[in-house]
Amino acid sequence: MLRFLTAGESHGQALVVIVEGLPAGLHVTVDDIQGELARRRLGYGRGPRQRFEQDEVTLVGGVRHGRTLGSPVAIEIKNTEWFRSDKWHEEMNPAPGATKAPLTRVRPGHADLAGMQKYGFDDARDVLERASARETAARVAAGAVAKLLLRTIGVDILSHVIQMGSARSGSARPTFADLATVDESPVRCFDPESATRMIGEVEAAAKDGDSLGGIVEVLGYGLPVGLGSHVHWDRKLDALLAQAVMSIQAVKGVEIGDGFDVAGRRGSAAHDAVRWDESAGDYARDTTLAGGTEGGISNGGLLVVRAAMKPLATLNKPSLPTVDVVTKDSAVSFKERTDVTAVPAMGVVAETMVALVLAAEAQRKFGGDSIGEFTRNATNAAAR
């Protein structure tokens, strides 16, 4: 069974991820992973950190001569900022010691206060360094490998931004062949006219020192029938996808297909009609209201997952009203370097989480210790 675990802090020495359950013989290179990490740094409205954080990747274990060995794959992403600045050597030193500048004016909407209360900390940095979205770089590294595995059975995943602030794009959806076009957009929006309006929203928020949220849509092409299951609550594909995508920092809403919209329709207009496609020799659906899943199982149609990201909790101005946890006096929240928005980058992370869920379910369904067995089992299943 494919699973992964990340470790590391935002300004620590490195992030680390271990991916277990990959079949032997999958071709993986550092360039494959760095390419996905570079996509995560994309997006209009990102802060200066993206310009100098280079995501130096090392394959520590599980890969030899460009192919997986069937053992856990360990990936390290060095934090070049930690090596560049003495500040972080002091602040994030694992040796016994203490900080000279504890952060006590917690940020509303961030994990600061709840994490401090849960673990008994008196410095928000003990929480924010791990709660930071920097952790998603390790997830993207794991997802890069999951995407390579899915590609061997013809599954491709991409995302695009469909809303930024109040600007929303039209109904056009990119295919995987359009991925470069999406990534070339400053806001990763497939519709150029809508992208212009989104850029305007970002610029207006930046001018006010504020932040901006939005919605991304993740599309999965080429999914086989039968990923997930209807027989147990924790095996349903849509439930697994919802949990995985909701786990992304600042994501507050997830829908599969037109989930929220169809809730307001009558049943006669809320479901994907099924027809037999004679030329393909298979069942087909011409709409994606259910988002490619029925009963917790992939139905062979286009997978559609949307994620809503709230505006970021760290603002340049105005600062949010809060309390100093030491004095209990009213205060304004501290400022940690921030982006105006991270919605375009969140789309890449959402692709990652979707890919990791699909790869795990594909492994569960098709099995195989080697990539040859895995793809052969998938091909045989499709032929039945």
GUDRENVO-973051 format. One record per residue (C-alpha): residue number from 1; residue in one letter; x, y, z. Coordinates in steps of 0.25 Angstrom, whole numbers. Layout:
N
+-----+------+-------+-------+-------+
: seq : type :     X :     Y :     Z :
+-----+------+-------+-------+-------+
: NUM :    A :     X :     Y :     Z :
...
+-----+------+-------+-------+-------+
//
This chain:
384
+-----+------+-------+-------+-------+
: seq : type :     X :     Y :     Z :
+-----+------+-------+-------+-------+
:   1 :    M :     0 :     0 :     0 :
:   2 :    L :     6 :    14 :    -4 :
:   3 :    R :     7 :    24 :     7 :
:   4 :    F :    16 :    35 :    11 :
:   5 :    L :    21 :    43 :    23 :
:   6 :    T :    28 :    57 :    23 :
:   7 :    A :    37 :    63 :    33 :
:   8 :    G :    43 :    77 :    35 :
:   9 :    E :    40 :    91 :    38 :
:  10 :    S :    39 :   104 :    29 :
:  11 :    H :    52 :   110 :    33 :
:  12 :    G :    59 :    97 :    38 :
:  13 :    Q :    71 :    91 :    31 :
:  14 :    A :    62 :    82 :    21 :
:  15 :    L :    49 :    76 :    18 :
:  16 :    V :    49 :    61 :    17 :
:  17 :    V :    38 :    51 :    11 :
:  18 :    I :    38 :    36 :    11 :
:  19 :    V :    29 :    29 :     1 :
:  20 :    E :    26 :    14 :     3 :
:  21 :    G :    20 :     4 :    -6 :
:  22 :    L :    25 :     8 :   -19 :
:  23 :    P :    27 :    -4 :   -29 :
:  24 :    A :    41 :    -7 :   -33 :
:  25 :    G :    46 :    -2 :   -47 :
:  26 :    L :    39 :    12 :   -47 :
:  27 :    H :    48 :    22 :   -54 :
:  28 :    V :    50 :    34 :   -45 :
:  29 :    T :    60 :    45 :   -46 :
:  30 :    V :    64 :    57 :   -38 :
:  31 :    D :    59 :    66 :   -50 :
:  32 :    D :    45 :    59 :   -49 :
:  33 :    I :    44 :    64 :   -35 :
:  34 :    Q :    50 :    78 :   -37 :
:  35 :    G :    41 :    81 :   -49 :
:  36 :    E :    29 :    79 :   -40 :
:  37 :    L :    35 :    87 :   -29 :
:  38 :    A :    38 :    98 :   -39 :
:  39 :    R :    23 :    98 :   -42 :
:  40 :    R :    19 :   100 :   -28 :
:  41 :    R :    27 :   113 :   -27 :
:  42 :    L :    19 :   119 :   -39 :
:  43 :    G :     8 :   129 :   -37 :
:  44 :    Y :     5 :   144 :   -37 :
:  45 :    G :     5 :   150 :   -23 :
:  46 :    R :    16 :   141 :   -17 :
:  47 :    G :    26 :   147 :    -7 :
:  48 :    P :    41 :   149 :    -9 :
:  49 :    R :    44 :   135 :    -3 :
:  50 :    Q :    40 :   128 :   -16 :
:  51 :    R :    51 :   136 :   -23 :
:  52 :    F :    63 :   130 :   -15 :
:  53 :    E :    58 :   117 :    -9 :
:  54 :    Q :    63 :   107 :   -19 :
:  55 :    D :    58 :    94 :   -14 :
:  56 :    E :    71 :    86 :   -15 :
:  57 :    V :    66 :    72 :   -16 :
:  58 :    T :    74 :    59 :   -12 :
:  59 :    L :    69 :    45 :   -14 :
:  60 :    V :    74 :    39 :    -1 :
:  61 :    G :    69 :    24 :    -3 :
:  62 :    G :    60 :    15 :   -10 :
:  63 :    V :    65 :    19 :   -24 :
:  64 :    R :    77 :    13 :   -32 :
:  65 :    H :    82 :    17 :   -46 :
:  66 :    G :    69 :    24 :   -48 :
:  67 :    R :    59 :    14 :   -44 :
:  68 :    T :    52 :    10 :   -31 :
:  69 :    L :    56 :    -2 :   -23 :
:  70 :    G :    43 :    -6 :   -17 :
:  71 :    S :    48 :    -1 :    -4 :
:  72 :    P :    44 :    13 :     3 :
:  73 :    V :    48 :    25 :    -5 :
:  74 :    A :    54 :    36 :     3 :
:  75 :    I :    55 :    50 :    -2 :
:  76 :    E :    62 :    62 :     4 :
:  77 :    I :    59 :    76 :     0 :
:  78 :    K :    70 :    86 :     6 :
:  79 :    N :    65 :    99 :    11 :
:  80 :    T :    75 :   108 :     5 :
:  81 :    E :    70 :   120 :    13 :
:  82 :    W :    75 :   113 :    26 :
:  83 :    F :    89 :   111 :    20 :
:  84 :    R :    89 :   126 :    16 :
:  85 :    S :    84 :   133 :    29 :
:  86 :    D :    90 :   132 :    43 :
:  87 :    K :    77 :   136 :    48 :
:  88 :    W :    71 :   123 :    45 :
:  89 :    H :    83 :   115 :    51 :
:  90 :    E :    80 :   122 :    64 :
:  91 :    E :    64 :   121 :    63 :
:  92 :    M :    63 :   107 :    58 :
:  93 :    N :    76 :   101 :    65 :
:  94 :    P :    72 :    87 :    70 :
:  95 :    A :    82 :    88 :    81 :
:  96 :    P :    78 :    92 :    95 :
:  97 :    G :    75 :   107 :    96 :
:  98 :    A :    65 :   118 :    96 :
:  99 :    T :    60 :   129 :    86 :
: 100 :    K :    63 :   143 :    88 :
: 101 :    A :    50 :   148 :    82 :
: 102 :    P :    38 :   139 :    85 :
: 103 :    L :    25 :   141 :    76 :
: 104 :    T :    14 :   144 :    86 :
: 105 :    R :     4 :   152 :    78 :
: 106 :    V :    -3 :   141 :    71 :
: 107 :    R :   -10 :   142 :    57 :
: 108 :    P :   -25 :   140 :    56 :
: 109 :    G :   -28 :   129 :    45 :
: 110 :    H :   -14 :   122 :    47 :
: 111 :    A :   -10 :   110 :    55 :
: 112 :    D :    -2 :   119 :    65 :
: 113 :    L :   -12 :   120 :    77 :
: 114 :    A :   -19 :   106 :    76 :
: 115 :    G :    -5 :    99 :    74 :
: 116 :    M :     1 :   106 :    86 :
: 117 :    Q :   -11 :   102 :    95 :
: 118 :    K :   -10 :    88 :    90 :
: 119 :    Y :     4 :    86 :    92 :
: 120 :    G :     7 :    95 :   104 :
: 121 :    F :    16 :   105 :    96 :
: 122 :    D :    19 :   119 :    99 :
: 123 :    D :    25 :   123 :    86 :
: 124 :    A :    17 :   123 :    73 :
: 125 :    R :    29 :   119 :    65 :
: 126 :    D :    28 :   105 :    71 :
: 127 :    V :    15 :   103 :    64 :
: 128 :    L :    16 :   112 :    51 :
: 129 :    E :    29 :   106 :    46 :
: 130 :    R :    22 :    92 :    44 :
: 131 :    A :     8 :    98 :    41 :
: 132 :    S :    14 :   107 :    30 :
: 133 :    A :    11 :   103 :    15 :
: 134 :    R :    26 :   101 :    13 :
: 135 :    E :    23 :    87 :    17 :
: 136 :    T :    15 :    85 :     4 :
: 137 :    A :    29 :    85 :    -3 :
: 138 :    A :    31 :    71 :     3 :
: 139 :    R :    17 :    66 :    -2 :
: 140 :    V :    19 :    71 :   -16 :
: 141 :    A :    32 :    63 :   -16 :
: 142 :    A :    24 :    51 :   -12 :
: 143 :    G :    13 :    54 :   -22 :
: 144 :    A :    24 :    55 :   -33 :
: 145 :    V :    27 :    41 :   -32 :
: 146 :    A :    12 :    37 :   -30 :
: 147 :    K :     9 :    44 :   -44 :
: 148 :    L :    20 :    36 :   -50 :
: 149 :    L :    14 :    23 :   -45 :
: 150 :    L :     0 :    28 :   -50 :
: 151 :    R :     5 :    31 :   -64 :
: 152 :    T :     9 :    17 :   -66 :
: 153 :    I :    -5 :    13 :   -67 :
: 154 :    G :   -10 :    25 :   -75 :
: 155 :    V :   -14 :    35 :   -63 :
: 156 :    D :   -11 :    49 :   -64 :
: 157 :    I :   -14 :    60 :   -54 :
: 158 :    L :   -14 :    75 :   -55 :
: 159 :    S :   -20 :    87 :   -48 :
: 160 :    H :   -25 :   101 :   -52 :
: 161 :    V :   -30 :   113 :   -44 :
: 162 :    I :   -44 :   116 :   -46 :
: 163 :    Q :   -46 :   127 :   -36 :
: 164 :    M :   -38 :   138 :   -30 :
: 165 :    G :   -45 :   147 :   -20 :
: 166 :    S :   -57 :   151 :   -28 :
: 167 :    A :   -52 :   148 :   -42 :
: 168 :    R :   -57 :   135 :   -47 :
: 169 :    S :   -53 :   128 :   -60 :
: 170 :    G :   -62 :   122 :   -71 :
: 171 :    S :   -66 :   108 :   -72 :
: 172 :    A :   -54 :   104 :   -82 :
: 173 :    R :   -46 :    92 :   -76 :
: 174 :    P :   -31 :    89 :   -80 :
: 175 :    T :   -27 :    76 :   -84 :
: 176 :    F :   -13 :    70 :   -80 :
: 177 :    A :    -8 :    75 :   -93 :
: 178 :    D :   -11 :    89 :   -88 :
: 179 :    L :    -3 :    88 :   -76 :
: 180 :    A :     9 :    97 :   -81 :
: 181 :    T :    -2 :   108 :   -85 :
: 182 :    V :    -8 :   108 :   -71 :
: 183 :    D :     6 :   108 :   -64 :
: 184 :    E :    10 :   120 :   -73 :
: 185 :    S :    -2 :   128 :   -68 :
: 186 :    P :     3 :   137 :   -56 :
: 187 :    V :    -9 :   132 :   -48 :
: 188 :    R :   -10 :   118 :   -55 :
: 189 :    C :   -23 :   121 :   -61 :
: 190 :    F :   -27 :   115 :   -74 :
: 191 :    D :   -36 :   127 :   -79 :
: 192 :    P :   -27 :   139 :   -82 :
: 193 :    E :   -38 :   149 :   -80 :
: 194 :    S :   -42 :   143 :   -66 :
: 195 :    A :   -27 :   143 :   -63 :
: 196 :    T :   -26 :   158 :   -66 :
: 197 :    R :   -37 :   160 :   -56 :
: 198 :    M :   -31 :   151 :   -46 :
: 199 :    I :   -17 :   159 :   -47 :
: 200 :    G :   -25 :   172 :   -44 :
: 201 :    E :   -31 :   165 :   -31 :
: 202 :    V :   -17 :   162 :   -27 :
: 203 :    E :   -11 :   176 :   -30 :
: 204 :    A :   -23 :   182 :   -22 :
: 205 :    A :   -21 :   173 :   -10 :
: 206 :    A :    -6 :   176 :   -10 :
: 207 :    K :    -8 :   191 :   -11 :
: 208 :    D :   -17 :   190 :     2 :
: 209 :    G :    -6 :   181 :     9 :
: 210 :    D :   -17 :   170 :     9 :
: 211 :    S :   -18 :   155 :     5 :
: 212 :    L :   -27 :   148 :    -5 :
: 213 :    G :   -33 :   134 :    -6 :
: 214 :    G :   -39 :   126 :   -18 :
: 215 :    I :   -43 :   113 :   -24 :
: 216 :    V :   -35 :   103 :   -32 :
: 217 :    E :   -40 :    91 :   -40 :
: 218 :    V :   -32 :    78 :   -41 :
: 219 :    L :   -35 :    69 :   -53 :
: 220 :    G :   -32 :    54 :   -54 :
: 221 :    Y :   -31 :    49 :   -68 :
: 222 :    G :   -31 :    34 :   -72 :
: 223 :    L :   -35 :    28 :   -58 :
: 224 :    P :   -39 :    13 :   -59 :
: 225 :    V :   -52 :     9 :   -54 :
: 226 :    G :   -52 :     3 :   -40 :
: 227 :    L :   -43 :    11 :   -31 :
: 228 :    G :   -48 :    13 :   -17 :
: 229 :    S :   -60 :     4 :   -12 :
: 230 :    H :   -74 :     5 :    -7 :
: 231 :    V :   -73 :    -5 :     4 :
: 232 :    H :   -66 :     3 :    15 :
: 233 :    W :   -67 :    17 :    19 :
: 234 :    D :   -52 :    19 :    19 :
: 235 :    R :   -50 :    13 :     5 :
: 236 :    K :   -59 :    22 :    -3 :
: 237 :    L :   -51 :    30 :   -13 :
: 238 :    D :   -58 :    43 :   -12 :
: 239 :    A :   -56 :    42 :     3 :
: 240 :    L :   -41 :    40 :     2 :
: 241 :    L :   -40 :    51 :    -8 :
: 242 :    A :   -47 :    61 :     1 :
: 243 :    Q :   -39 :    58 :    13 :
: 244 :    A :   -26 :    59 :     5 :
: 245 :    V :   -29 :    72 :    -1 :
: 246 :    M :   -35 :    78 :    11 :
: 247 :    S :   -22 :    75 :    18 :
: 248 :    I :   -15 :    85 :    10 :
: 249 :    Q :   -12 :    98 :    18 :
: 250 :    A :   -23 :   109 :    17 :
: 251 :    V :   -32 :   100 :     9 :
: 252 :    K :   -46 :   101 :    15 :
: 253 :    G :   -55 :    95 :     5 :
: 254 :    V :   -55 :    83 :    -4 :
: 255 :    E :   -65 :    78 :   -14 :
: 256 :    I :   -65 :    66 :   -24 :
: 257 :    G :   -72 :    70 :   -38 :
: 258 :    D :   -83 :    80 :   -36 :
: 259 :    G :   -85 :    76 :   -22 :
: 260 :    F :   -90 :    89 :   -16 :
: 261 :    D :   -98 :    93 :   -28 :
: 262 :    V :  -106 :    80 :   -30 :
: 263 :    A :  -110 :    81 :   -16 :
: 264 :    G :  -120 :    92 :   -21 :
: 265 :    R :  -125 :    84 :   -33 :
: 266 :    R :  -136 :    74 :   -34 :
: 267 :    G :  -131 :    60 :   -36 :
: 268 :    S :  -135 :    60 :   -51 :
: 269 :    A :  -125 :    70 :   -54 :
: 270 :    A :  -114 :    66 :   -44 :
: 271 :    H :  -108 :    53 :   -49 :
: 272 :    D :   -99 :    49 :   -61 :
: 273 :    A :  -108 :    41 :   -71 :
: 274 :    V :  -101 :    28 :   -75 :
: 275 :    R :  -100 :    23 :   -90 :
: 276 :    W :   -93 :    12 :   -98 :
: 277 :    D :   -82 :    17 :  -107 :
: 278 :    E :   -82 :     7 :  -119 :
: 279 :    S :   -69 :    13 :  -124 :
: 280 :    A :   -62 :    11 :  -111 :
: 281 :    G :   -69 :    -1 :  -107 :
: 282 :    D :   -71 :     5 :   -93 :
: 283 :    Y :   -81 :    13 :   -85 :
: 284 :    A :   -80 :    28 :   -85 :
: 285 :    R :   -85 :    40 :   -78 :
: 286 :    D :   -86 :    54 :   -85 :
: 287 :    T :   -86 :    62 :   -72 :
: 288 :    T :   -77 :    62 :   -60 :
: 289 :    L :   -88 :    66 :   -49 :
: 290 :    A :   -83 :    54 :   -40 :
: 291 :    G :   -68 :    58 :   -43 :
: 292 :    G :   -64 :    44 :   -48 :
: 293 :    T :   -68 :    36 :   -36 :
: 294 :    E :   -81 :    29 :   -32 :
: 295 :    G :   -83 :    21 :   -19 :
: 296 :    G :   -69 :    24 :   -15 :
: 297 :    I :   -63 :    18 :   -28 :
: 298 :    S :   -57 :    24 :   -40 :
: 299 :    N :   -66 :    22 :   -52 :
: 300 :    G :   -56 :    24 :   -63 :
: 301 :    G :   -60 :    38 :   -66 :
: 302 :    L :   -53 :    51 :   -64 :
: 303 :    L :   -49 :    53 :   -49 :
: 304 :    V :   -53 :    67 :   -44 :
: 305 :    V :   -48 :    72 :   -30 :
: 306 :    R :   -49 :    86 :   -26 :
: 307 :    A :   -43 :    93 :   -14 :
: 308 :    A :   -46 :   106 :    -7 :
: 309 :    M :   -34 :   114 :    -1 :
: 310 :    K :   -37 :   124 :     9 :
: 311 :    P :   -28 :   137 :     9 :
: 312 :    L :   -15 :   136 :    16 :
: 313 :    A :   -15 :   139 :    31 :
: 314 :    T :    -2 :   148 :    31 :
: 315 :    L :    -5 :   162 :    25 :
: 316 :    N :     5 :   173 :    22 :
: 317 :    K :    -6 :   183 :    27 :
: 318 :    P :   -15 :   184 :    33 :
: 319 :    S :   -11 :   175 :    44 :
: 320 :    L :   -22 :   166 :    50 :
: 321 :    P :   -27 :   169 :    65 :
: 322 :    T :   -22 :   159 :    74 :
: 323 :    V :   -17 :   156 :    89 :
: 324 :    D :    -3 :   155 :    94 :
: 325 :    V :    -2 :   141 :   100 :
: 326 :    V :     7 :   146 :   111 :
: 327 :    T :     1 :   159 :   116 :
: 328 :    K :   -13 :   156 :   111 :
: 329 :    D :   -14 :   170 :   106 :
: 330 :    S :   -21 :   174 :    93 :
: 331 :    A :   -11 :   175 :    82 :
: 332 :    V :    -9 :   173 :    67 :
: 333 :    S :    -3 :   160 :    61 :
: 334 :    F :    11 :   159 :    57 :
: 335 :    K :    16 :   159 :    43 :
: 336 :    E :    23 :   148 :    37 :
: 337 :    R :    28 :   149 :    22 :
: 338 :    T :    16 :   146 :    14 :
: 339 :    D :     9 :   145 :     0 :
: 340 :    V :    -2 :   153 :    -5 :
: 341 :    T :    -8 :   140 :   -10 :
: 342 :    A :    -4 :   125 :   -11 :
: 343 :    V :   -16 :   120 :   -19 :
: 344 :    P :    -8 :   117 :   -32 :
: 345 :    A :     2 :   109 :   -24 :
: 346 :    M :    -8 :   102 :   -16 :
: 347 :    G :   -14 :    96 :   -29 :
: 348 :    V :     0 :    89 :   -31 :
: 349 :    V :    -1 :    84 :   -17 :
: 350 :    A :   -16 :    79 :   -19 :
: 351 :    E :   -11 :    72 :   -31 :
: 352 :    T :    -1 :    65 :   -22 :
: 353 :    M :   -11 :    61 :   -12 :
: 354 :    V :   -20 :    55 :   -23 :
: 355 :    A :    -9 :    48 :   -29 :
: 356 :    L :    -5 :    41 :   -16 :
: 357 :    V :   -19 :    37 :   -13 :
: 358 :    L :   -21 :    31 :   -27 :
: 359 :    A :    -7 :    24 :   -27 :
: 360 :    A :   -10 :    18 :   -14 :
: 361 :    E :   -23 :    13 :   -19 :
: 362 :    A :   -17 :     8 :   -32 :
: 363 :    Q :    -7 :     0 :   -24 :
: 364 :    R :   -18 :    -6 :   -15 :
: 365 :    K :   -26 :   -10 :   -28 :
: 366 :    F :   -15 :   -15 :   -37 :
: 367 :    G :    -4 :   -18 :   -28 :
: 368 :    G :    10 :   -24 :   -33 :
: 369 :    D :    24 :   -23 :   -27 :
: 370 :    S :    30 :   -18 :   -40 :
: 371 :    I :    25 :    -7 :   -50 :
: 372 :    G :    23 :   -18 :   -60 :
: 373 :    E :    13 :   -26 :   -51 :
: 374 :    F :     6 :   -13 :   -48 :
: 375 :    T :     4 :    -9 :   -62 :
: 376 :    R :     1 :   -23 :   -67 :
: 377 :    N :   -10 :   -24 :   -56 :
: 378 :    A :   -16 :   -11 :   -60 :
: 379 :    T :   -16 :   -15 :   -74 :
: 380 :    N :   -23 :   -28 :   -71 :
: 381 :    A :   -33 :   -21 :   -62 :
: 382 :    A :   -37 :   -12 :   -73 :
: 383 :    A :   -39 :   -23 :   -84 :
: 384 :    R :   -49 :   -30 :   -75 :
+-----+------+-------+-------+-------+
//
